[in-house]
Amino acid sequence: MDPRDCGLIARWRDGTPGLLLDAGCGPGHWTRFLGEGGREVVGVDISAEFLRFARQDHPELRFELASFSALPVEDRSVGGILAWYSLIHADPVDVPAVLAEFARVLAPGGSLLLGFFVGEPREPFAHAVTTAYFWLAEVLSELLTDAGFEVTFTEQRERRPGEMSVRPHGALIARRVPWAR
């Protein structure tokens, strides 16, 4: 967990009221981080194996087996969604539907924080878990706007020597606009 990522996610967490959903939680380390300070949080992943580890390592937290296309929460019930390097695994043709599902569960004014690898948009590459896709903030911003979001923050940074990844990092925060359907 890169300290720069921890700082960004902590600021987002602390400024985002309500239930937090860790979409694509994997083994649950970010879910645990989101739950610090007694925050209500749920981790969601499509991998039963990842969830087995998450439940074993963090038995005090809630984890659900679900896909991004059918999140196990009510409409407008979530204050914030963290999709930290998880949306990168969605086939690019499915991303608009995934963002619509995120919009469905977010309360008006709710916040979405995405982490992604910067590169030629929609270009696939081999990743440790499964195929992943590069994105640019500008391209994701257009898709988010179409789904009823307003992008409020973007960042991009190159990697430092010795980091686990050599691919450039990108992140953005988007707010669910209150007037969107």
KELODO-600646 format. One record per residue (C-alpha): residue in one letter; x, y, z. Coordinates in steps of 0.5 Angstrom, whole numbers, plus 500, padded with zeros to 3 digits. Last residue first. Example, Ala and Ser with C-alpha at 12.3 -4.5 7.8 and 13.67 -1.06 7.14 Angstrom:
BEGIN
[atom "S", [527, 498, 514]];
[atom "A", [525, 491, 516]];
END
This chain:
BEGIN
[atom "R", [437, 520, 475]];
[atom "A", [442, 526, 475]];
[atom "W", [440, 532, 479]];
[atom "P", [444, 530, 485]];
[atom "V", [450, 529, 481]];
[atom "R", [454, 523, 484]];
[atom "R", [461, 526, 485]];
[atom "A", [467, 524, 482]];
[atom "I", [474, 523, 484]];
[atom "L", [480, 521, 480]];
[atom "A", [486, 517, 480]];
[atom "G", [492, 515, 475]];
[atom "H", [499, 511, 476]];
[atom "P", [504, 510, 471]];
[atom "R", [506, 503, 470]];
[atom "V", [513, 501, 473]];
[atom "S", [509, 497, 479]];
[atom "M", [512, 495, 485]];
[atom "E", [516, 501, 487]];
[atom "G", [523, 500, 487]];
[atom "P", [525, 506, 482]];
[atom "R", [519, 511, 483]];
[atom "R", [513, 511, 479]];
[atom "E", [510, 517, 474]];
[atom "R", [504, 520, 477]];
[atom "Q", [497, 522, 475]];
[atom "E", [492, 526, 479]];
[atom "T", [485, 528, 478]];
[atom "F", [479, 531, 482]];
[atom "T", [472, 534, 482]];
[atom "V", [469, 529, 476]];
[atom "E", [462, 530, 476]];
[atom "F", [458, 524, 475]];
[atom "G", [451, 522, 472]];
[atom "A", [453, 516, 468]];
[atom "D", [455, 521, 461]];
[atom "T", [459, 525, 466]];
[atom "L", [463, 519, 468]];
[atom "L", [464, 516, 461]];
[atom "E", [467, 523, 459]];
[atom "S", [471, 523, 465]];
[atom "L", [474, 516, 464]];
[atom "V", [477, 518, 457]];
[atom "E", [480, 525, 460]];
[atom "A", [483, 521, 466]];
[atom "L", [486, 516, 461]];
[atom "W", [485, 509, 461]];
[atom "F", [489, 502, 461]];
[atom "Y", [486, 495, 461]];
[atom "A", [487, 489, 465]];
[atom "T", [487, 482, 464]];
[atom "T", [487, 478, 470]];
[atom "V", [490, 477, 477]];
[atom "A", [497, 479, 476]];
[atom "H", [496, 483, 470]];
[atom "A", [497, 482, 462]];
[atom "F", [495, 488, 458]];
[atom "P", [489, 491, 454]];
[atom "E", [489, 498, 451]];
[atom "R", [482, 501, 453]];
[atom "P", [485, 508, 453]];
[atom "E", [493, 508, 451]];
[atom "G", [496, 509, 458]];
[atom "V", [495, 511, 465]];
[atom "F", [494, 505, 470]];
[atom "F", [488, 506, 474]];
[atom "G", [485, 508, 481]];
[atom "L", [478, 510, 482]];
[atom "L", [475, 514, 488]];
[atom "L", [467, 515, 487]];
[atom "S", [463, 520, 491]];
[atom "G", [456, 521, 494]];
[atom "G", [453, 528, 492]];
[atom "P", [446, 524, 491]];
[atom "A", [447, 517, 494]];
[atom "L", [451, 512, 490]];
[atom "V", [448, 505, 489]];
[atom "R", [445, 507, 482]];
[atom "A", [451, 511, 480]];
[atom "F", [456, 505, 481]];
[atom "E", [451, 501, 477]];
[atom "A", [451, 506, 471]];
[atom "L", [459, 506, 472]];
[atom "V", [459, 499, 471]];
[atom "A", [454, 500, 465]];
[atom "P", [459, 505, 462]];
[atom "V", [465, 500, 463]];
[atom "D", [462, 494, 460]];
[atom "V", [465, 496, 453]];
[atom "P", [472, 497, 456]];
[atom "D", [472, 490, 459]];
[atom "A", [472, 491, 467]];
[atom "H", [479, 489, 470]];
[atom "I", [481, 496, 470]];
[atom "L", [475, 498, 474]];
[atom "S", [479, 494, 480]];
[atom "Y", [485, 498, 481]];
[atom "W", [482, 502, 487]];
[atom "A", [475, 502, 486]];
[atom "L", [473, 506, 492]];
[atom "I", [465, 507, 492]];
[atom "G", [462, 513, 497]];
[atom "G", [456, 515, 501]];
[atom "V", [452, 508, 499]];
[atom "S", [445, 508, 500]];
[atom "R", [442, 511, 493]];
[atom "D", [439, 504, 491]];
[atom "E", [440, 499, 495]];
[atom "V", [446, 494, 496]];
[atom "P", [449, 488, 493]];
[atom "L", [452, 491, 487]];
[atom "A", [449, 487, 480]];
[atom "S", [454, 489, 474]];
[atom "F", [460, 490, 479]];
[atom "S", [460, 483, 480]];
[atom "A", [458, 480, 487]];
[atom "L", [461, 476, 493]];
[atom "E", [460, 480, 499]];
[atom "F", [465, 482, 505]];
[atom "R", [463, 485, 511]];
[atom "L", [468, 486, 516]];
[atom "E", [470, 484, 523]];
[atom "P", [473, 477, 520]];
[atom "H", [478, 481, 517]];
[atom "D", [484, 476, 515]];
[atom "Q", [480, 470, 514]];
[atom "R", [474, 474, 511]];
[atom "A", [479, 477, 506]];
[atom "F", [482, 471, 504]];
[atom "R", [476, 467, 503]];
[atom "L", [474, 473, 499]];
[atom "F", [480, 473, 494]];
[atom "E", [478, 466, 493]];
[atom "A", [471, 467, 492]];
[atom "S", [473, 472, 486]];
[atom "I", [467, 477, 484]];
[atom "D", [469, 482, 489]];
[atom "V", [465, 487, 494]];
[atom "G", [468, 490, 501]];
[atom "V", [463, 493, 505]];
[atom "V", [464, 499, 510]];
[atom "E", [461, 502, 516]];
[atom "R", [466, 507, 519]];
[atom "G", [469, 505, 526]];
[atom "G", [475, 509, 526]];
[atom "E", [478, 505, 520]];
[atom "G", [473, 501, 516]];
[atom "L", [476, 504, 509]];
[atom "F", [483, 501, 511]];
[atom "R", [480, 495, 513]];
[atom "T", [477, 495, 506]];
[atom "W", [483, 497, 503]];
[atom "H", [486, 491, 505]];
[atom "G", [480, 486, 503]];
[atom "P", [484, 480, 500]];
[atom "G", [481, 483, 493]];
[atom "C", [476, 489, 494]];
[atom "G", [473, 490, 487]];
[atom "A", [469, 495, 489]];
[atom "D", [470, 497, 496]];
[atom "L", [463, 500, 499]];
[atom "L", [463, 506, 504]];
[atom "L", [457, 507, 508]];
[atom "G", [456, 514, 510]];
[atom "P", [460, 521, 509]];
[atom "T", [466, 522, 505]];
[atom "G", [471, 527, 507]];
[atom "D", [475, 522, 512]];
[atom "R", [475, 517, 506]];
[atom "W", [477, 521, 501]];
[atom "R", [483, 524, 505]];
[atom "A", [484, 517, 507]];
[atom "I", [484, 515, 500]];
[atom "L", [489, 520, 498]];
[atom "G", [494, 519, 504]];
[atom "C", [494, 511, 503]];
[atom "D", [495, 512, 496]];
[atom "R", [501, 517, 497]];
[atom "P", [504, 512, 502]];
[atom "D", [504, 506, 497]];
[atom "M", [500, 500, 500]];
END
